[in-house]
Amino acid sequence: MLEIQVAGAPVRLLADRAAYLPEHATLLVADAHVGKAVSFRRLGVPVPQGTTSETLARLDVALAATGATRIVFLGDLLHSARAAAPATWAAVEAWCERHAALELVLVRGNHDRHAGDPPAAWRVQAVEEPWPLGPFALAHEPVAVAGAYVLAGHVHPAVVLGGRAHDRLRLPCFHFGAAVGVLPAFGAFTGMHVMRRDPGDRVFAVVGDEVRALNSAP
């Protein structure tokens, strides 16, 4: 876990690809995409199984590391309407029951709008973006908001390290610009997009079980 300052407030970056706001006891999770694998399998695409269980297990690790009393999902908690497989829904509902004291908030993302809000049994409060919290505007789309610093998802940011093509390594990252910060995708079965780095941007790569600060863009 690496603590930095954003908009004058502490933000802790976790190698599990989540962020923690200690002043609000809030864990931020972007782009969990629950049910993405089963959605693909229903379309006939052979993809790995067990991704939802892996996502939920990593949530447990992040909660244990931070002691968070609230999770705010920064959009795309659900992947699609096809994600509503009985086994997937039962696994998430059981996880929610184990964390009955935890406040769960979903800032709706583009996938959530197509999939619909989570089942009532999950006890997730679904809200529109941006959702204000202290100096931050919590959102899915990484779009600037007047008077607040935006923390968002949607892009699945990554950074490329190395020189020649065969030596390059693409890693998930946290990307903080002047007015908007973007968290890496939390889900176990998601892609990544290499973001442009402007002067002054701060980028933190997830390298195994560490979060490492990278040099600023020229």
Secondary structure, 3 states (H helix, E strand, C coil): CEEEEECCEEEEEECCCEEEEHHHCEEEECCCCECHHHHHHHCCCCCCCCHHHHHHHHHHHHHHHHCCCEEEECCCCECCHHHCCHHHHHHHHHHHHHCCCCEEEEECCHHHHHHCCCCHHHCEEEECCCEEECCEEECCCCCCECCEEEEECCCCEEEEECCCHHHCEEEEEEEECCCEEECCCCCCCCCCEECCCCCCCEEEEEECCEEEECCCCC
